[in-house]
Amino acid sequence: MGLASLLVHPFGDVRAHALVEPLLTSAVVDADTVRILQRSCQNCHSQNTDWPWYSYVAPVSWLIESDVSRARSHMNLSGWRQYSLREKQELLAELAAAVRSRQMPPPRYTLMHHSARLSEPELERIYQWARGERYRLKLLAAEGSISADKAASQ
């Protein structure tokens, strides 16, 4: 097994350096909520992952890379602009439900990363932001469909 196993990345090169946009580009989000998301969510759900030393040692590295890859594929806060209005609404609904039910951040993660734990007010802030942003996007989608209907009838 030896040194060769340290170089194997069964989940692809999740550490690849891509051009990284700020979190939630195109979203309406206040600075305090962004700071909470940066502290508790971005390590897995963005390209801004801070890779600790133990994430370079197999087989732990495989578990961490798998978790980050899966999290990014589900919701990547660095790629928010690329999601459609519908996708953003769905992700915001899932985010609100996940923090409300305390599924996010996962206990396995906060066990090792104490600073990622969310207080009750922080959980509520993310929940309320996600609900408000989802509502804003629904209004945008409705305005877009009304404008499209008007253009089609002319």
PyMOL commands that set and color helices and strands:
alter all, ss='L'
color gray80, all
select helices_A, chain A and resi 2-7+31-40+42-45+53-56+60-74+77-82+85-100+107-112+114-116+120-153
alter helices_A, ss='H'
color red, helices_A
deselect
rebuild
show_as cartoon
